[in-house]
Amino acid sequence: MIIKVQISIIPEDGATEIVEEEARLEREKFSAAELGLNLGEAKTILTGLQRSMVTQQAANFVAGQFHCLECGKALRHNGRHKIVLRTLFGKLQIESPRLYRCGCRGKKRSSFSPVATALPERTSAELLYLETKWASLVSYGMTLKMLGEVLPVAEDINTTAIRNNVVQLGERIDRELGKEQGVFIKGCQRDWEALPVPERPLSVGIDGGYVRSREQQKAGEGGSFEIIVGKSIPTDGKAKCFGFVNCYDEKPKRRLFEVLNSQGLQMNQQIIFYLMAETR
């Protein structure tokens, strides 16, 4: 038996339907080994589908960029190149023509790349999510092995790329975090009495420990730093963890407050803190 896997793309402008064959599979007998798709075939098919879809999407987008959006005049070309986009299903190279901006309304006639402008991030959000999620649980090397085991990305990323993506995402989250404050209690007793009766107290367990720094330290200098970690457990809902490096994190109070706030903290609600180190 021969199985063909094809992708059919129907343009919105009514043009001819595009049909591309992505894989041709052969099955001779009914057995567990030949039943359905194996992992290698699935990776190959997903890679092909991703490439075909992105290529057609990019071509459709670029086709609408060759005229000025204000006056409709055709834009001059200034060469073309390719940009690299890393996705869950492999690394892609997308055609990215450069165009001269229109001179209408006295604009400067500089060149630009519509595709590069539309795709400022060169790693897809889903791949970045999985890299960050797994790297928070295991080492960068193990993260790379797990990604390569189930997705067609083994040759397209490395531990350095994963680390850089995790660091950049962490820095972006920190930038989006609100400003640090000395006190986060708002309102007065009259305001709190007007609030609904809160749930039972939030329970927050806090622990800490010292980790040796990877950087070489001179004799007599401290080579460790303190990490504070904790878990907030509401009456209903999921517990959430938090952590920061003591005396290094510039927003430790804000970080804890945002965790509690995301769990529905009210200003009239009690919070019980447990220092885990004291119970050892």
Secondary structure, 3 states (H helix, E strand, C coil): CEEEEEEEECCCCCCCCEEEEEEEEECCCCCHHHCCCCHHHHHHHHHHHHHHHHHHHHHHHHHCCCECCCCCCECCEEEEEEEEEEECCEEEEEEEEEEECCCHHHCCCCEECHHHHHCCCCECHHHHHHHHHHHCCCCHHHHHHHHHHHCCCCCCCCHHHHHHHHHHHHHHHHHHCCCCCCCCCCCCHHHHHCCCCCCCCEEEEEEEEEEECCCCCCCCCCCEEEEEEEEEECCCCCCEEEEEECCCCCCHHHHHHHHHHHCCCCCCCCEEEEEHHHHC
